Amino acid sequence: MLNKKAKVHFSCFMLILGTLIGFLLSKWPEIGSLGWREPDVITLTVRMPENGSLPSRMIYGKPDIAKAPRRDVMVLSPWLAPIVWAGTFNRDLLMEEFQHKKYRIGLTVSAIGKYVKLLKKFLESTERYFMKGGMVTYYVFTDRPDKVKALSLEVNRPLKIITVPKYPTWGQVVLGRMEVLKNQSELLFQKEVDYVVSLDVDMVLFSHIGVEILGELVSVIHPAYYHSPRKDLPYERRPASQAFIPEDEGDFYYQANFFVGTVQRIYQLATACYEGIVKDKANDIQAVVYEESHFNKYLVYNKPTKLLSPEYIWTNNLWRLKDIRIKRIVHGEKKF
């Protein structure tokens, strides 16, 4: 009799255990990914004294310093600069701090020559995804101001057109951008904004880009080289150039088509790059990747205070790697 009861109990136990295991297995992908999601945030209204207002406060889980936000990628540089990936920050919490301090942001973009035709699509994507809720001013550098005005751009933010010289070659256009940034940082930006964000016009935003990108000096790791050894990075290796980086130096390779910083730091960066370009030109030298070579030289010896992962500047002709969970910007798709 006891044996029969034991068998029945054992069968029931195994049935319950099997059901529980099946349930857990079905939920495993969801459970396993929870540690990588941006924490949920609930905004509540707190009742204050009768004569006071009703502000909101943020309710969120306590951070666990023993738990890494991502285990599959580097989230901190050797000089302790954070590397921003999906799942490493709480956007709502950052926005609360941002709105409290009321930062002003200048978004600069160059629309030169036929590239004016790309401006409309670029601005449509920034209107949808860039710094929602932030105080943003667009600064369009162009040699064709009439063409820009003819686009009848529909934007909900201030837009200022800054006329730049007409350069005879595309190489000179690219090299001249640092001079424009240097001059405008000194003449205009220091009066009007707190941060400068520089983007290329042949970019399209596909996902939200917010205050997580702000910092004293911020650069984006190039998607084509972020797994490459130092010897394969396309630095300028000729000692005769002002952009020269020795073979045993360098951290990451950065793209010069997306960078961020305070007005003072952008002025310093642009001035250093411009002066290096002028010296190279006087010696009849052009750096291997134009202004981007000088840009990388500066960042080797003036480390960025924050790095943005390659998800912030992806290119569709690259294989999508498993550590790129989201493409926030796609660059290089030129449809004139």
Steps between C-alpha positions, in 0.01 A plus 500: 500500500781736590682422178191590294463832687868577456472433128199732472679775693811457293300519176327819614831650603656421163199644317523827696877514458473438125238772463716746696812422295305537176369838611846625596650381172230678304580822688878466496569744210292762679655438842852488363467838331359689798844595629576681173185704469482859599337505848129569510414840641167599652415867537275574799339816630575575866248702699654808657357753750181672388680817393768308308513354152485133403841411359585157366775277629676202347447154642752245376690197617814543709818460292710193581870584477586129496302443180636620165238653266656313206734202515559460127666837429743746655303765690793694646817615327844453660493871599158453666287663230159331468418328171131540419311195371135404504423366846765699685296804602157612617377758250213630716732559795749685279223713349381604846848632581531659157171689521585620850821665375342632176797440273501663156620287209627609161477237226733587211482345154682582177289510182753577229445489124268221387479374861237768561254249353554271800421767758124456500512128577769556762294762683184292479680224688649735759159656562368155576787349698752759619479636855125489540403756761836680480583858403665447162612748235598381151804663339528422128840572343452543127646662190152509345275689745239569230469127428450430870226761526333357189454165676219652712615302801233430759672487838374584846834628625704811418708455184788730411674497162872576513660571162844346446751547213470306177797268481629372164540136610317264733820440695521869581133502601560224754820657630332842523231379740735523798571865418126573491445325835792685653372840384135443590587361845683825570252739337157341547472175694647630825214752516215266406559138606659283768575194284587461133405184310658459155337262249534433127208569270509152342377348825152380585387444858296184559476496878491742789820687577483695822697652781707184544731637228583821684836548664805722516659332197321208335596294195357199316696179448518415129281193423745357247796494739376444852618138499821577308848478652697823529719423199192492273357837607525752212699760694740733323836321536725745312713700745503797262127560559362689798246217533775241559429231762782251578425132441505419871246770593126547460190369676205484261435638153236774513276635228516876450142515372346482849647664807370694798640734761474818695563813294844546655611142430368509142687825446822344626455188286413694183786745553757221541373318191489819295855596595626152414326515162653842425851378587457189284379711209804726531716188470295366208364209706144373524423259783387153399136551611483879468376674815413169665871420532559826689186433705635161610845646576339754734299232682803279559652773717177662622290203605122523450304519824231274354487257207199405292485142375477415127121471528501882481655507151435178313553436129280250321780359288651348816398165639273547799679358801330345800608778737323766289146473631366816346597728212436854618655676199572365153768688312611515140179433307519778242195520276514827308 
